[in-house]
């Protein structure tokens, strides 16, 4: 029964989020920048730049990970 629930959860999760590591990293980035803005009082322009650079780095890492997986299969 637990195996069926695990498979069902993975399938349901997979409908919305294909790459869990990408989603988790993006949420952590948003939370970190939010904390910087609210608690440390970082300027909005700097926060926007941090979000942009952070997202680009996260996407580059995700792309590299996907490429490694693809080339390992061959």
ZIRA-V313398 format. One record per residue. RES is the residue in one letter. BURIAL is I if it has 16 or more other ideal C-beta (glycine too) atoms within 10 Angstrom, else O. D_LAST is the distance of its C-alpha to the last C-alpha in whole Angstrom. Layout:
((RES,BURIAL,D_LAST) (RES,BURIAL,D_LAST))
This chain:
((X,O,35) (X,O,33) (X,O,30) (X,O,31) (X,O,32) (X,O,29) (X,O,27) (X,O,29) (X,O,29) (X,O,26) (X,O,26) (X,O,29) (X,O,27) (X,O,24) (X,O,26) (X,O,28) (X,O,25) (X,O,22) (X,O,21) (X,O,24) (X,O,23) (X,I,24) (X,O,27) (X,O,28) (X,I,28) (X,I,30) (X,O,32) (X,O,33) (X,I,33) (X,O,36) (X,O,38) (X,O,38) (X,I,39) (X,O,42) (X,O,43) (X,O,43) (X,I,45) (X,O,48) (X,O,48) (X,O,48) (X,O,49) (X,O,46) (X,O,47) (X,O,46) (X,O,44) (X,O,43) (X,O,41) (X,O,40) (X,O,38) (X,I,37) (X,I,35) (X,O,34) (X,O,32) (X,I,31) (X,O,29) (X,O,28) (X,O,26) (X,I,25) (X,O,23) (X,O,22) (X,O,21) (X,I,19) (X,O,17) (X,O,16) (X,O,15) (X,O,13) (X,O,11) (X,O,10) (X,O,9) (X,O,7) (X,O,5) (X,O,6) (X,O,4) (X,O,0))
